[in-house]
Amino acid sequence: MQEQAIQWGAIAVVGSIMLGSLIVNLGLHWREKQHRRRARGFRNMKSMAQQQRERVRRPDWRQAPRATHRGWR
């Protein structure tokens, strides 16, 4: 009887540790996701297609002709 109670106690301790670590891990993952969502600018709610359309409209400065002798030097 005593050994069986010790076994169930050990199982309960191991199970509670595993369950607690799972809950902590899920909580941290959720917080990180929320933080990333806010950092990305969640308020401007633009779709990926809209962002790509804007990127296409923006001029690509790498394709511009080199202005080697222009400037303040």
RATAWO-V674581 format. One record per run of one state. SS is the DSSP state (helix for helix, strand for strand, loop for the rest). FROM is the first residue (numbers start at 1). TO is the last residue. If there is no record, write none. Layout:
ss: {SS:SS}
from: {FROM:FROM}
to: {TO:TO}
//
This chain:
ss: {loop:helix:loop:helix:loop:helix:loop:helix:loop}
from: {1:2:40:42:45:48:58:61:64}
to: {1:39:41:44:47:57:60:63:73}
//
